[in-house]
Amino acid sequence: MARARADQPGLRLRMAQEARRISSQHRQLDSLCVLVAGALERRAPAQARAAFLRFRDALDAHMSVEEELYFPALRGLRPELESELAGLVREHRRFRRSLDTLADVFADGNAAACARGLESFAESFASHETQEERLLRGLVGTSDASA
C-alpha cells in the first residue's frame, strides 16, 4: 500500500489536509472542555451546563464525521487498520455513553462530581485523540508529507 500512496501525491496531500483538520477539531473540542471546567471552577452551574451541552453536541458531531467519512476512507486506503478503526468506533460508543451519564450529573448540579467526571472523560478522550492523529500521520507519512 505504501507504493500506491507514493504513486498518488494528490491523495497524500489531501490526507495531510484532512489530518490537520481532524487535529484542529480536536483542539477546538479541548477548548470547549476547558470552558466547561472553567465554569465549574467559577461555580456557575448554568454556564457549566450550557457549555457542557455545547461540548457534547460538538463531540458527537465530530465523532459522526469520523465514523461516516474519515474511518471508511482510512479502511479503503489501509485495510490492515480495520481492527484499530473498529476499536476507535467502540471507544466513540463508550464516549457517548459516558457523556450521557455526565449529562445526568450536570443535571443534578453537583459541581464536584461534574468536575471529577469531566476530568476523567478529558483524560480518556485525550488518549483517543492522540491515537487518531497518529493513525492519520502514519497514513500521510511524516517524512514525505511535503512531497
C-alpha positions in Angstrom: 0.0 0.0 0.0 2.9 2.4 0.6 3.7 2.2 -3.1 0.2 3.2 -4.0 0.5 6.2 -1.7 3.8 7.2 -3.3 2.1 7.0 -6.7 -0.7 9.3 -5.6 0.8 12.6 -4.4 -2.6 14.3 -4.7 -4.2 11.8 -2.3 -1.3 12.1 0.1 -1.7 15.9 0.1 -5.5 15.6 0.6 -5.0 13.2 3.6 -2.4 15.6 5.1 -5.0 18.4 4.9 -7.6 16.1 6.5 -5.2 15.1 9.2 -4.7 18.8 10.0 -8.5 19.3 10.0 -9.0 16.5 12.5 -6.2 17.8 14.7 -7.8 21.3 14.6 -11.2 19.9 15.5 -9.6 18.0 18.5 -8.1 21.3 19.7 -11.4 23.0 19.4 -13.1 20.2 21.4 -10.3 20.5 24.0 -11.1 24.3 24.2 -14.8 23.6 24.7 -13.9 21.2 27.5 -11.8 23.9 29.2 -14.7 26.2 29.0 -16.9 23.7 30.9 -14.2 23.2 33.5 -13.8 27.0 33.9 -17.5 27.5 34.5 -17.4 24.7 37.1 -14.4 26.4 38.9 -16.3 29.7 38.9 -19.3 27.9 40.4 -21.5 29.0 37.6 -23.8 25.9 37.2 -26.0 27.3 34.4 -22.9 28.3 32.3 -21.3 24.9 33.0 -24.4 23.0 31.9 -24.7 25.1 28.7 -21.0 24.7 27.9 -21.2 21.0 28.6 -24.2 20.6 26.2 -22.3 22.5 23.6 -19.2 20.3 24.1 -21.3 17.1 24.0 -23.0 18.2 20.7 -19.8 19.2 19.1 -18.1 16.0 20.1 -20.9 13.9 18.9 -20.9 15.7 15.5 -17.1 15.3 15.3 -17.3 11.5 16.0 -20.0 11.1 13.5 -17.9 12.7 10.8 -15.0 10.5 11.7 -17.2 7.3 11.6 -19.0 8.2 8.4 -16.2 9.9 6.4 -12.7 9.5 7.7 -12.7 6.0 9.0 -14.3 4.5 5.8 -11.6 6.4 3.8 -8.9 5.0 6.0 -10.3 1.5 5.7 -10.3 1.8 1.9 -6.7 3.1 1.8 -5.3 0.8 4.6 -7.5 -2.3 5.1 -5.0 -3.6 7.7 -6.2 -0.8 10.0 -9.7 -2.4 10.2 -9.4 -3.7 13.8 -7.8 -0.5 15.1 -10.6 1.6 13.4 -13.2 -0.7 14.8 -11.7 -0.1 18.3 -11.9 3.6 17.8 -15.6 3.3 16.9 -16.2 1.2 20.0 -14.5 4.0 22.0 -16.8 6.5 20.4 -19.8 4.5 21.6 -18.3 4.4 25.1 -17.6 8.2 25.0 -21.3 8.8 24.0 -22.5 6.7 26.9 -20.1 8.5 29.3 -21.3 11.9 28.1 -24.9 10.8 28.6 -24.1 9.8 32.2 -22.2 13.0 32.7 -25.2 15.0 31.4 -27.2 13.4 34.2 -24.5 14.5 36.7 -24.7 18.1 35.3 -28.5 18.0 35.6 -28.1 17.1 39.3 -25.9 20.1 39.8 -23.2 18.5 41.9 -20.2 20.7 40.8 -17.6 18.5 42.4 -19.0 15.3 40.7 -19.2 17.2 37.4 -15.6 18.3 37.7 -14.4 14.8 38.5 -16.4 13.2 35.7 -15.2 15.9 33.2 -11.6 15.5 34.2 -11.8 11.7 33.9 -13.5 12.0 30.5 -11.0 14.6 29.2 -8.0 12.3 30.1 -9.6 9.3 28.3 -10.5 11.4 25.3 -7.0 13.0 25.0 -5.5 9.5 24.6 -8.1 8.7 22.0 -7.3 11.9 20.1 -3.6 11.0 20.1 -4.3 7.6 18.7 -6.5 9.0 15.8 -3.9 11.6 14.9 -1.1 9.0 15.0 -3.1 6.9 12.5 -3.6 9.9 10.2 0.0 10.9 10.4 1.0 7.3 9.6 -1.1 7.3 6.5 0.3 10.5 5.3 3.8 9.8 6.3 5.6 12.4 8.3 8.8 12.2 6.4 7.2 12.6 2.9 4.1 14.8 3.7 5.6 17.8 1.9 6.0 15.9 -1.4 
